[in-house]
Amino acid sequence: MKLSEMREKTVDELKSAVVDFKKQLFDLRIQLATHKLENTALIEKTKKNIAQAKTVIKEKENEVK
């Protein structure tokens, strides 16, 4: 998900996206541990998506205040 797409979503949608990203990260780590993960860059991309979503959530929460 691109940053511009994240900024268009609501805070609740972003929070559910973070949960989905964390589930995806967990699955990727399991695949890595069992040597079934072919593209290890997906782990870093998922971590980056989590950080971006959390940053956008904070930005939106600070706008409201």
Predicted model as a PDB file, atoms N, CA, C, CB and O in Angstrom, pLDDT in the B-factor column:
MODEL        1                                                                  
ATOM      1  N   MET A   1       0.855  -1.175   0.000  1.00 84.00           N  
ATOM      2  CA  MET A   1       0.000   0.000   0.000  1.00 84.00           C  
ATOM      3  C   MET A   1       0.899   1.235   0.000  1.00 84.00           C  
ATOM      4  CB  MET A   1      -0.972  -0.001   1.230  1.00 84.00           C  
ATOM      5  O   MET A   1       1.857   1.331   0.767  1.00 84.00           O  
ATOM      6  N   LYS A   2       0.566   2.167  -0.874  1.00 90.00           N  
ATOM      7  CA  LYS A   2       1.358   3.384  -0.971  1.00 90.00           C  
ATOM      8  C   LYS A   2       0.968   4.362   0.125  1.00 90.00           C  
ATOM      9  CB  LYS A   2       1.186   4.031  -2.346  1.00 90.00           C  
ATOM     10  O   LYS A   2      -0.123   4.287   0.690  1.00 90.00           O  
ATOM     11  N   LEU A   3       1.872   5.269   0.410  1.00 91.00           N  
ATOM     12  CA  LEU A   3       1.648   6.264   1.440  1.00 91.00           C  
ATOM     13  C   LEU A   3       0.468   7.159   1.089  1.00 91.00           C  
ATOM     14  CB  LEU A   3       2.899   7.099   1.648  1.00 91.00           C  
ATOM     15  O   LEU A   3      -0.310   7.533   1.968  1.00 91.00           O  
ATOM     16  N   SER A   4       0.328   7.504  -0.177  1.00 93.00           N  
ATOM     17  CA  SER A   4      -0.793   8.346  -0.590  1.00 93.00           C  
ATOM     18  C   SER A   4      -2.131   7.630  -0.381  1.00 93.00           C  
ATOM     19  CB  SER A   4      -0.637   8.752  -2.061  1.00 93.00           C  
ATOM     20  O   SER A   4      -3.133   8.263  -0.051  1.00 93.00           O  
ATOM     21  N   GLU A   5      -2.138   6.317  -0.574  1.00 94.00           N  
ATOM     22  CA  GLU A   5      -3.355   5.540  -0.320  1.00 94.00           C  
ATOM     23  C   GLU A   5      -3.677   5.520   1.168  1.00 94.00           C  
ATOM     24  CB  GLU A   5      -3.202   4.103  -0.848  1.00 94.00           C  
ATOM     25  O   GLU A   5      -4.843   5.585   1.558  1.00 94.00           O  
ATOM     26  N   MET A   6      -2.642   5.430   1.995  1.00 93.00           N  
ATOM     27  CA  MET A   6      -2.847   5.405   3.441  1.00 93.00           C  
ATOM     28  C   MET A   6      -3.438   6.723   3.931  1.00 93.00           C  
ATOM     29  CB  MET A   6      -1.527   5.118   4.163  1.00 93.00           C  
ATOM     30  O   MET A   6      -4.293   6.733   4.816  1.00 93.00           O  
ATOM     31  N   ARG A   7      -2.985   7.828   3.359  1.00 93.00           N  
ATOM     32  CA  ARG A   7      -3.469   9.132   3.812  1.00 93.00           C  
ATOM     33  C   ARG A   7      -4.939   9.349   3.471  1.00 93.00           C  
ATOM     34  CB  ARG A   7      -2.633  10.239   3.197  1.00 93.00           C  
ATOM     35  O   ARG A   7      -5.595  10.182   4.097  1.00 93.00           O  
ATOM     36  N   GLU A   8      -5.466   8.621   2.497  1.00 95.00           N  
ATOM     37  CA  GLU A   8      -6.874   8.750   2.115  1.00 95.00           C  
ATOM     38  C   GLU A   8      -7.793   7.957   3.040  1.00 95.00           C  
ATOM     39  CB  GLU A   8      -7.070   8.290   0.678  1.00 95.00           C  
ATOM     40  O   GLU A   8      -8.997   8.212   3.079  1.00 95.00           O  
ATOM     41  N   LYS A   9      -7.245   7.003   3.780  1.00 95.00           N  
ATOM     42  CA  LYS A   9      -8.059   6.142   4.642  1.00 95.00           C  
ATOM     43  C   LYS A   9      -8.335   6.803   5.992  1.00 95.00           C  
ATOM     44  CB  LYS A   9      -7.363   4.794   4.854  1.00 95.00           C  
ATOM     45  O   LYS A   9      -7.650   7.743   6.395  1.00 95.00           O  
ATOM     46  N   THR A  10      -9.354   6.286   6.676  1.00 95.00           N  
ATOM     47  CA  THR A  10      -9.689   6.786   8.010  1.00 95.00           C  
ATOM     48  C   THR A  10      -8.773   6.107   9.033  1.00 95.00           C  
ATOM     49  CB  THR A  10     -11.201   6.525   8.348  1.00 95.00           C  
ATOM     50  O   THR A  10      -8.059   5.154   8.718  1.00 95.00           O  
ATOM     51  N   VAL A  11      -8.813   6.615  10.246  1.00 94.00           N  
ATOM     52  CA  VAL A  11      -7.966   6.064  11.313  1.00 94.00           C  
ATOM     53  C   VAL A  11      -8.342   4.610  11.596  1.00 94.00           C  
ATOM     54  CB  VAL A  11      -8.094   6.911  12.604  1.00 94.00           C  
ATOM     55  O   VAL A  11      -7.467   3.768  11.801  1.00 94.00           O  
ATOM     56  N   ASP A  12      -9.639   4.317  11.608  1.00 96.00           N  
ATOM     57  CA  ASP A  12     -10.071   2.947  11.876  1.00 96.00           C  
ATOM     58  C   ASP A  12      -9.612   1.984  10.785  1.00 96.00           C  
ATOM     59  CB  ASP A  12     -11.587   2.893  12.009  1.00 96.00           C  
ATOM     60  O   ASP A  12      -9.209   0.857  11.075  1.00 96.00           O  
ATOM     61  N   GLU A  13      -9.672   2.425   9.544  1.00 97.00           N  
ATOM     62  CA  GLU A  13      -9.199   1.586   8.440  1.00 97.00           C  
ATOM     63  C   GLU A  13      -7.701   1.349   8.554  1.00 97.00           C  
ATOM     64  CB  GLU A  13      -9.533   2.232   7.084  1.00 97.00           C  
ATOM     65  O   GLU A  13      -7.214   0.254   8.272  1.00 97.00           O  
ATOM     66  N   LEU A  14      -6.978   2.373   8.965  1.00 97.00           N  
ATOM     67  CA  LEU A  14      -5.528   2.238   9.126  1.00 97.00           C  
ATOM     68  C   LEU A  14      -5.178   1.290  10.266  1.00 97.00           C  
ATOM     69  CB  LEU A  14      -4.893   3.605   9.373  1.00 97.00           C  
ATOM     70  O   LEU A  14      -4.238   0.501  10.167  1.00 97.00           O  
ATOM     71  N   LYS A  15      -5.945   1.377  11.350  1.00 97.00           N  
ATOM     72  CA  LYS A  15      -5.682   0.479  12.478  1.00 97.00           C  
ATOM     73  C   LYS A  15      -5.922  -0.974  12.087  1.00 97.00           C  
ATOM     74  CB  LYS A  15      -6.562   0.852  13.680  1.00 97.00           C  
ATOM     75  O   LYS A  15      -5.169  -1.858  12.495  1.00 97.00           O  
ATOM     76  N   SER A  16      -6.961  -1.227  11.300  1.00 97.00           N  
ATOM     77  CA  SER A  16      -7.194  -2.597  10.840  1.00 97.00           C  
ATOM     78  C   SER A  16      -6.118  -3.023   9.844  1.00 97.00           C  
ATOM     79  CB  SER A  16      -8.590  -2.721  10.199  1.00 97.00           C  
ATOM     80  O   SER A  16      -5.766  -4.201   9.780  1.00 97.00           O  
ATOM     81  N   ALA A  17      -5.593  -2.074   9.068  1.00 97.00           N  
ATOM     82  CA  ALA A  17      -4.507  -2.384   8.142  1.00 97.00           C  
ATOM     83  C   ALA A  17      -3.246  -2.758   8.911  1.00 97.00           C  
ATOM     84  CB  ALA A  17      -4.231  -1.189   7.209  1.00 97.00           C  
ATOM     85  O   ALA A  17      -2.516  -3.661   8.501  1.00 97.00           O  
ATOM     86  N   VAL A  18      -2.985  -2.079  10.012  1.00 98.00           N  
ATOM     87  CA  VAL A  18      -1.809  -2.406  10.845  1.00 98.00           C  
ATOM     88  C   VAL A  18      -1.930  -3.829  11.371  1.00 98.00           C  
ATOM     89  CB  VAL A  18      -1.667  -1.404  12.032  1.00 98.00           C  
ATOM     90  O   VAL A  18      -0.955  -4.580  11.372  1.00 98.00           O  
ATOM     91  N   VAL A  19      -3.121  -4.199  11.815  1.00 98.00           N  
ATOM     92  CA  VAL A  19      -3.339  -5.562  12.312  1.00 98.00           C  
ATOM     93  C   VAL A  19      -3.083  -6.572  11.196  1.00 98.00           C  
ATOM     94  CB  VAL A  19      -4.779  -5.723  12.866  1.00 98.00           C  
ATOM     95  O   VAL A  19      -2.448  -7.603  11.419  1.00 98.00           O  
ATOM     96  N   ASP A  20      -3.578  -6.273   9.999  1.00 98.00           N  
ATOM     97  CA  ASP A  20      -3.357  -7.163   8.859  1.00 98.00           C  
ATOM     98  C   ASP A  20      -1.878  -7.271   8.512  1.00 98.00           C  
ATOM     99  CB  ASP A  20      -4.141  -6.673   7.646  1.00 98.00           C  
ATOM    100  O   ASP A  20      -1.380  -8.359   8.222  1.00 98.00           O  
ATOM    101  N   PHE A  21      -1.176  -6.137   8.542  1.00 98.00           N  
ATOM    102  CA  PHE A  21       0.263  -6.149   8.262  1.00 98.00           C  
ATOM    103  C   PHE A  21       1.013  -6.973   9.305  1.00 98.00           C  
ATOM    104  CB  PHE A  21       0.817  -4.713   8.224  1.00 98.00           C  
ATOM    105  O   PHE A  21       1.954  -7.691   8.967  1.00 98.00           O  
ATOM    106  N   LYS A  22       0.606  -6.875  10.562  1.00 98.00           N  
ATOM    107  CA  LYS A  22       1.277  -7.637  11.616  1.00 98.00           C  
ATOM    108  C   LYS A  22       1.045  -9.133  11.441  1.00 98.00           C  
ATOM    109  CB  LYS A  22       0.787  -7.187  12.997  1.00 98.00           C  
ATOM    110  O   LYS A  22       1.948  -9.934  11.683  1.00 98.00           O  
ATOM    111  N   LYS A  23      -0.166  -9.517  11.021  1.00 98.00           N  
ATOM    112  CA  LYS A  23      -0.437 -10.926  10.739  1.00 98.00           C  
ATOM    113  C   LYS A  23       0.423 -11.411   9.574  1.00 98.00           C  
ATOM    114  CB  LYS A  23      -1.934 -11.139  10.425  1.00 98.00           C  
ATOM    115  O   LYS A  23       0.966 -12.516   9.602  1.00 98.00           O  
ATOM    116  N   GLN A  24       0.535 -10.573   8.559  1.00 98.00           N  
ATOM    117  CA  GLN A  24       1.353 -10.908   7.402  1.00 98.00           C  
ATOM    118  C   GLN A  24       2.819 -11.051   7.808  1.00 98.00           C  
ATOM    119  CB  GLN A  24       1.201  -9.840   6.308  1.00 98.00           C  
ATOM    120  O   GLN A  24       3.503 -11.965   7.347  1.00 98.00           O  
ATOM    121  N   LEU A  25       3.302 -10.159   8.662  1.00 98.00           N  
ATOM    122  CA  LEU A  25       4.676 -10.226   9.143  1.00 98.00           C  
ATOM    123  C   LEU A  25       4.921 -11.512   9.925  1.00 98.00           C  
ATOM    124  CB  LEU A  25       4.995  -9.009  10.014  1.00 98.00           C  
ATOM    125  O   LEU A  25       5.965 -12.146   9.777  1.00 98.00           O  
ATOM    126  N   PHE A  26       3.964 -11.890  10.749  1.00 98.00           N  
ATOM    127  CA  PHE A  26       4.076 -13.135  11.511  1.00 98.00           C  
ATOM    128  C   PHE A  26       4.188 -14.331  10.563  1.00 98.00           C  
ATOM    129  CB  PHE A  26       2.862 -13.307  12.453  1.00 98.00           C  
ATOM    130  O   PHE A  26       5.041 -15.200  10.744  1.00 98.00           O  
ATOM    131  N   ASP A  27       3.314 -14.363   9.551  1.00 98.00           N  
ATOM    132  CA  ASP A  27       3.351 -15.456   8.583  1.00 98.00           C  
ATOM    133  C   ASP A  27       4.689 -15.499   7.839  1.00 98.00           C  
ATOM    134  CB  ASP A  27       2.199 -15.314   7.584  1.00 98.00           C  
ATOM    135  O   ASP A  27       5.237 -16.574   7.595  1.00 98.00           O  
ATOM    136  N   LEU A  28       5.203 -14.325   7.485  1.00 98.00           N  
ATOM    137  CA  LEU A  28       6.487 -14.275   6.784  1.00 98.00           C  
ATOM    138  C   LEU A  28       7.620 -14.777   7.668  1.00 98.00           C  
ATOM    139  CB  LEU A  28       6.782 -12.852   6.316  1.00 98.00           C  
ATOM    140  O   LEU A  28       8.529 -15.457   7.193  1.00 98.00           O  
ATOM    141  N   ARG A  29       7.567 -14.445   8.945  1.00 98.00           N  
ATOM    142  CA  ARG A  29       8.615 -14.908   9.861  1.00 98.00           C  
ATOM    143  C   ARG A  29       8.558 -16.426  10.045  1.00 98.00           C  
ATOM    144  CB  ARG A  29       8.480 -14.208  11.224  1.00 98.00           C  
ATOM    145  O   ARG A  29       9.591 -17.086  10.163  1.00 98.00           O  
ATOM    146  N   ILE A  30       7.344 -16.968  10.068  1.00 97.00           N  
ATOM    147  CA  ILE A  30       7.194 -18.426  10.163  1.00 97.00           C  
ATOM    148  C   ILE A  30       7.777 -19.083   8.913  1.00 97.00           C  
ATOM    149  CB  ILE A  30       5.695 -18.822  10.342  1.00 97.00           C  
ATOM    150  O   ILE A  30       8.485 -20.086   9.001  1.00 97.00           O  
ATOM    151  N   GLN A  31       7.472 -18.506   7.746  1.00 97.00           N  
ATOM    152  CA  GLN A  31       8.015 -19.046   6.503  1.00 97.00           C  
ATOM    153  C   GLN A  31       9.540 -18.958   6.482  1.00 97.00           C  
ATOM    154  CB  GLN A  31       7.428 -18.302   5.299  1.00 97.00           C  
ATOM    155  O   GLN A  31      10.213 -19.864   5.991  1.00 97.00           O  
ATOM    156  N   LEU A  32      10.074 -17.872   7.011  1.00 97.00           N  
ATOM    157  CA  LEU A  32      11.529 -17.713   7.067  1.00 97.00           C  
ATOM    158  C   LEU A  32      12.154 -18.786   7.962  1.00 97.00           C  
ATOM    159  CB  LEU A  32      11.899 -16.303   7.583  1.00 97.00           C  
ATOM    160  O   LEU A  32      13.195 -19.354   7.632  1.00 97.00           O  
ATOM    161  N   ALA A  33      11.512 -19.054   9.086  1.00 97.00           N  
ATOM    162  CA  ALA A  33      12.045 -20.035  10.025  1.00 97.00           C  
ATOM    163  C   ALA A  33      11.998 -21.450   9.457  1.00 97.00           C  
ATOM    164  CB  ALA A  33      11.274 -19.977  11.334  1.00 97.00           C  
ATOM    165  O   ALA A  33      12.849 -22.279   9.781  1.00 97.00           O  
ATOM    166  N   THR A  34      11.015 -21.728   8.616  1.00 97.00           N  
ATOM    167  CA  THR A  34      10.882 -23.063   8.031  1.00 97.00           C  
ATOM    168  C   THR A  34      11.551 -23.156   6.656  1.00 97.00           C  
ATOM    169  CB  THR A  34       9.407 -23.437   7.915  1.00 97.00           C  
ATOM    170  O   THR A  34      11.407 -24.157   5.955  1.00 97.00           O  
ATOM    171  N   HIS A  35      12.277 -22.111   6.282  1.00 96.00           N  
ATOM    172  CA  HIS A  35      13.028 -22.053   5.017  1.00 96.00           C  
ATOM    173  C   HIS A  35      12.121 -22.161   3.787  1.00 96.00           C  
ATOM    174  CB  HIS A  35      14.066 -23.168   4.980  1.00 96.00           C  
ATOM    175  O   HIS A  35      12.519 -22.728   2.769  1.00 96.00           O  
ATOM    176  N   LYS A  36      10.909 -21.618   3.883  1.00 96.00           N  
ATOM    177  CA  LYS A  36       9.990 -21.627   2.748  1.00 96.00           C  
ATOM    178  C   LYS A  36       9.817 -20.244   2.130  1.00 96.00           C  
ATOM    179  CB  LYS A  36       8.643 -22.163   3.180  1.00 96.00           C  
ATOM    180  O   LYS A  36       9.125 -20.094   1.123  1.00 96.00           O  
ATOM    181  N   LEU A  37      10.439 -19.243   2.724  1.00 95.00           N  
ATOM    182  CA  LEU A  37      10.312 -17.881   2.221  1.00 95.00           C  
ATOM    183  C   LEU A  37      11.340 -17.655   1.123  1.00 95.00           C  
ATOM    184  CB  LEU A  37      10.489 -16.846   3.361  1.00 95.00           C  
ATOM    185  O   LEU A  37      12.545 -17.773   1.345  1.00 95.00           O  
ATOM    186  N   GLU A  38      10.842 -17.326  -0.069  1.00 95.00           N  
ATOM    187  CA  GLU A  38      11.738 -17.115  -1.204  1.00 95.00           C  
ATOM    188  C   GLU A  38      12.215 -15.672  -1.289  1.00 95.00           C  
ATOM    189  CB  GLU A  38      11.043 -17.504  -2.498  1.00 95.00           C  
ATOM    190  O   GLU A  38      13.371 -15.424  -1.633  1.00 95.00           O  
ATOM    191  N   ASN A  39      11.346 -14.722  -0.982  1.00 96.00           N  
ATOM    192  CA  ASN A  39      11.688 -13.305  -1.103  1.00 96.00           C  
ATOM    193  C   ASN A  39      11.757 -12.689   0.295  1.00 96.00           C  
ATOM    194  CB  ASN A  39      10.648 -12.549  -1.992  1.00 96.00           C  
ATOM    195  O   ASN A  39      10.734 -12.293   0.854  1.00 96.00           O  
ATOM    196  N   THR A  40      12.944 -12.612   0.848  1.00 95.00           N  
ATOM    197  CA  THR A  40      13.093 -12.097   2.214  1.00 95.00           C  
ATOM    198  C   THR A  40      12.864 -10.593   2.296  1.00 95.00           C  
ATOM    199  CB  THR A  40      14.474 -12.428   2.745  1.00 95.00           C  
ATOM    200  O   THR A  40      12.688 -10.063   3.393  1.00 95.00           O  
ATOM    201  N   ALA A  41      12.861  -9.904   1.181  1.00 97.00           N  
ATOM    202  CA  ALA A  41      12.615  -8.464   1.177  1.00 97.00           C  
ATOM    203  C   ALA A  41      11.180  -8.144   1.603  1.00 97.00           C  
ATOM    204  CB  ALA A  41      12.893  -7.883  -0.215  1.00 97.00           C  
ATOM    205  O   ALA A  41      10.886  -7.018   2.002  1.00 97.00           O  
ATOM    206  N   LEU A  42      10.298  -9.123   1.518  1.00 97.00           N  
ATOM    207  CA  LEU A  42       8.905  -8.903   1.923  1.00 97.00           C  
ATOM    208  C   LEU A  42       8.804  -8.568   3.413  1.00 97.00           C  
ATOM    209  CB  LEU A  42       8.057 -10.145   1.607  1.00 97.00           C  
ATOM    210  O   LEU A  42       7.906  -7.833   3.825  1.00 97.00           O  
ATOM    211  N   ILE A  43       9.713  -9.100   4.210  1.00 97.00           N  
ATOM    212  CA  ILE A  43       9.698  -8.810   5.649  1.00 97.00           C  
ATOM    213  C   ILE A  43       9.960  -7.326   5.872  1.00 97.00           C  
ATOM    214  CB  ILE A  43      10.754  -9.670   6.402  1.00 97.00           C  
ATOM    215  O   ILE A  43       9.244  -6.677   6.635  1.00 97.00           O  
ATOM    216  N   GLU A  44      10.971  -6.792   5.220  1.00 98.00           N  
ATOM    217  CA  GLU A  44      11.294  -5.372   5.378  1.00 98.00           C  
ATOM    218  C   GLU A  44      10.180  -4.481   4.826  1.00 98.00           C  
ATOM    219  CB  GLU A  44      12.619  -5.049   4.677  1.00 98.00           C  
ATOM    220  O   GLU A  44       9.872  -3.445   5.416  1.00 98.00           O  
ATOM    221  N   LYS A  45       9.579  -4.867   3.715  1.00 97.00           N  
ATOM    222  CA  LYS A  45       8.493  -4.078   3.140  1.00 97.00           C  
ATOM    223  C   LYS A  45       7.292  -4.049   4.086  1.00 97.00           C  
ATOM    224  CB  LYS A  45       8.080  -4.646   1.768  1.00 97.00           C  
ATOM    225  O   LYS A  45       6.632  -3.020   4.232  1.00 97.00           O  
ATOM    226  N   THR A  46       7.018  -5.183   4.723  1.00 98.00           N  
ATOM    227  CA  THR A  46       5.888  -5.248   5.648  1.00 98.00           C  
ATOM    228  C   THR A  46       6.161  -4.394   6.884  1.00 98.00           C  
ATOM    229  CB  THR A  46       5.605  -6.708   6.057  1.00 98.00           C  
ATOM    230  O   THR A  46       5.268  -3.701   7.370  1.00 98.00           O  
ATOM    231  N   LYS A  47       7.389  -4.442   7.391  1.00 98.00           N  
ATOM    232  CA  LYS A  47       7.753  -3.589   8.527  1.00 98.00           C  
ATOM    233  C   LYS A  47       7.610  -2.114   8.166  1.00 98.00           C  
ATOM    234  CB  LYS A  47       9.194  -3.884   8.984  1.00 98.00           C  
ATOM    235  O   LYS A  47       7.137  -1.311   8.970  1.00 98.00           O  
ATOM    236  N   LYS A  48       8.019  -1.772   6.958  1.00 97.00           N  
ATOM    237  CA  LYS A  48       7.919  -0.390   6.492  1.00 97.00           C  
ATOM    238  C   LYS A  48       6.460   0.037   6.393  1.00 97.00           C  
ATOM    239  CB  LYS A  48       8.615  -0.226   5.131  1.00 97.00           C  
ATOM    240  O   LYS A  48       6.115   1.159   6.764  1.00 97.00           O  
ATOM    241  N   ASN A  49       5.599  -0.853   5.893  1.00 97.00           N  
ATOM    242  CA  ASN A  49       4.170  -0.543   5.799  1.00 97.00           C  
ATOM    243  C   ASN A  49       3.559  -0.315   7.179  1.00 97.00           C  
ATOM    244  CB  ASN A  49       3.427  -1.673   5.080  1.00 97.00           C  
ATOM    245  O   ASN A  49       2.732   0.580   7.357  1.00 97.00           O  
ATOM    246  N   ILE A  50       3.967  -1.125   8.150  1.00 98.00           N  
ATOM    247  CA  ILE A  50       3.462  -0.958   9.519  1.00 98.00           C  
ATOM    248  C   ILE A  50       3.873   0.410  10.058  1.00 98.00           C  
ATOM    249  CB  ILE A  50       3.992  -2.090  10.449  1.00 98.00           C  
ATOM    250  O   ILE A  50       3.053   1.127  10.631  1.00 98.00           O  
ATOM    251  N   ALA A  51       5.130   0.767   9.876  1.00 97.00           N  
ATOM    252  CA  ALA A  51       5.630   2.052  10.377  1.00 97.00           C  
ATOM    253  C   ALA A  51       4.932   3.218   9.691  1.00 97.00           C  
ATOM    254  CB  ALA A  51       7.146   2.156  10.171  1.00 97.00           C  
ATOM    255  O   ALA A  51       4.577   4.200  10.343  1.00 97.00           O  
ATOM    256  N   GLN A  52       4.734   3.117   8.381  1.00 97.00           N  
ATOM    257  CA  GLN A  52       4.061   4.198   7.658  1.00 97.00           C  
ATOM    258  C   GLN A  52       2.624   4.353   8.116  1.00 97.00           C  
ATOM    259  CB  GLN A  52       4.103   3.944   6.154  1.00 97.00           C  
ATOM    260  O   GLN A  52       2.147   5.472   8.303  1.00 97.00           O  
ATOM    261  N   ALA A  53       1.926   3.233   8.299  1.00 97.00           N  
ATOM    262  CA  ALA A  53       0.531   3.297   8.732  1.00 97.00           C  
ATOM    263  C   ALA A  53       0.431   3.915  10.126  1.00 97.00           C  
ATOM    264  CB  ALA A  53      -0.103   1.891   8.724  1.00 97.00           C  
ATOM    265  O   ALA A  53      -0.456   4.729  10.382  1.00 97.00           O  
ATOM    266  N   LYS A  54       1.341   3.529  11.027  1.00 97.00           N  
ATOM    267  CA  LYS A  54       1.323   4.097  12.374  1.00 97.00           C  
ATOM    268  C   LYS A  54       1.629   5.586  12.343  1.00 97.00           C  
ATOM    269  CB  LYS A  54       2.328   3.375  13.273  1.00 97.00           C  
ATOM    270  O   LYS A  54       1.058   6.352  13.120  1.00 97.00           O  
ATOM    271  N   THR A  55       2.523   6.004  11.456  1.00 97.00           N  
ATOM    272  CA  THR A  55       2.851   7.423  11.330  1.00 97.00           C  
ATOM    273  C   THR A  55       1.650   8.215  10.840  1.00 97.00           C  
ATOM    274  CB  THR A  55       4.035   7.619  10.379  1.00 97.00           C  
ATOM    275  O   THR A  55       1.367   9.298  11.354  1.00 97.00           O  
ATOM    276  N   VAL A  56       0.946   7.689   9.856  1.00 96.00           N  
ATOM    277  CA  VAL A  56      -0.239   8.378   9.324  1.00 96.00           C  
ATOM    278  C   VAL A  56      -1.331   8.440  10.383  1.00 96.00           C  
ATOM    279  CB  VAL A  56      -0.766   7.667   8.054  1.00 96.00           C  
ATOM    280  O   VAL A  56      -2.048   9.437  10.474  1.00 96.00           O  
ATOM    281  N   ILE A  57      -1.468   7.381  11.188  1.00 96.00           N  
ATOM    282  CA  ILE A  57      -2.455   7.389  12.278  1.00 96.00           C  
ATOM    283  C   ILE A  57      -2.136   8.520  13.248  1.00 96.00           C  
ATOM    284  CB  ILE A  57      -2.474   6.021  13.026  1.00 96.00           C  
ATOM    285  O   ILE A  57      -3.029   9.274  13.636  1.00 96.00           O  
ATOM    286  N   LYS A  58      -0.874   8.645  13.640  1.00 96.00           N  
ATOM    287  CA  LYS A  58      -0.473   9.719  14.562  1.00 96.00           C  
ATOM    288  C   LYS A  58      -0.720  11.091  13.953  1.00 96.00           C  
ATOM    289  CB  LYS A  58       1.009   9.577  14.940  1.00 96.00           C  
ATOM    290  O   LYS A  58      -1.181  12.003  14.640  1.00 96.00           O  
ATOM    291  N   GLU A  59      -0.416  11.243  12.669  1.00 94.00           N  
ATOM    292  CA  GLU A  59      -0.649  12.520  11.997  1.00 94.00           C  
ATOM    293  C   GLU A  59      -2.130  12.887  12.038  1.00 94.00           C  
ATOM    294  CB  GLU A  59      -0.154  12.461  10.541  1.00 94.00           C  
ATOM    295  O   GLU A  59      -2.491  14.027  12.328  1.00 94.00           O  
ATOM    296  N   LYS A  60      -2.977  11.909  11.745  1.00 94.00           N  
ATOM    297  CA  LYS A  60      -4.417  12.173  11.728  1.00 94.00           C  
ATOM    298  C   LYS A  60      -4.952  12.469  13.127  1.00 94.00           C  
ATOM    299  CB  LYS A  60      -5.165  10.982  11.127  1.00 94.00           C  
ATOM    300  O   LYS A  60      -5.831  13.314  13.293  1.00 94.00           O  
ATOM    301  N   GLU A  61      -4.418  11.771  14.137  1.00 92.00           N  
ATOM    302  CA  GLU A  61      -4.864  12.022  15.513  1.00 92.00           C  
ATOM    303  C   GLU A  61      -4.428  13.412  15.970  1.00 92.00           C  
ATOM    304  CB  GLU A  61      -4.305  10.945  16.473  1.00 92.00           C  
ATOM    305  O   GLU A  61      -5.159  14.074  16.706  1.00 92.00           O  
ATOM    306  N   ASN A  62      -3.266  13.854  15.550  1.00 93.00           N  
ATOM    307  CA  ASN A  62      -2.786  15.174  15.936  1.00 93.00           C  
ATOM    308  C   ASN A  62      -3.532  16.289  15.193  1.00 93.00           C  
ATOM    309  CB  ASN A  62      -1.287  15.281  15.671  1.00 93.00           C  
ATOM    310  O   ASN A  62      -3.645  17.402  15.708  1.00 93.00           O  
ATOM    311  N   GLU A  63      -4.035  16.007  14.005  1.00 87.00           N  
ATOM    312  CA  GLU A  63      -4.831  16.993  13.261  1.00 87.00           C  
ATOM    313  C   GLU A  63      -6.131  17.298  13.976  1.00 87.00           C  
ATOM    314  CB  GLU A  63      -5.124  16.492  11.847  1.00 87.00           C  
ATOM    315  O   GLU A  63      -6.593  18.439  13.985  1.00 87.00           O  
ATOM    316  N   VAL A  64      -6.725  16.267  14.579  1.00 73.00           N  
ATOM    317  CA  VAL A  64      -8.015  16.410  15.234  1.00 73.00           C  
ATOM    318  C   VAL A  64      -7.893  17.268  16.491  1.00 73.00           C  
ATOM    319  CB  VAL A  64      -8.591  15.034  15.582  1.00 73.00           C  
ATOM    320  O   VAL A  64      -8.823  18.002  16.825  1.00 73.00           O  
ATOM    321  N   LYS A  65      -6.779  17.188  17.183  1.00 70.00           N  
ATOM    322  CA  LYS A  65      -6.616  17.914  18.438  1.00 70.00           C  
ATOM    323  C   LYS A  65      -6.447  19.383  18.249  1.00 70.00           C  
ATOM    324  CB  LYS A  65      -5.460  17.391  19.184  1.00 70.00           C  
ATOM    325  O   LYS A  65      -6.299  20.118  19.226  1.00 70.00           O  
TER     326      LYS A  65                                                      
ENDMDL                                                                          
END                                                                             
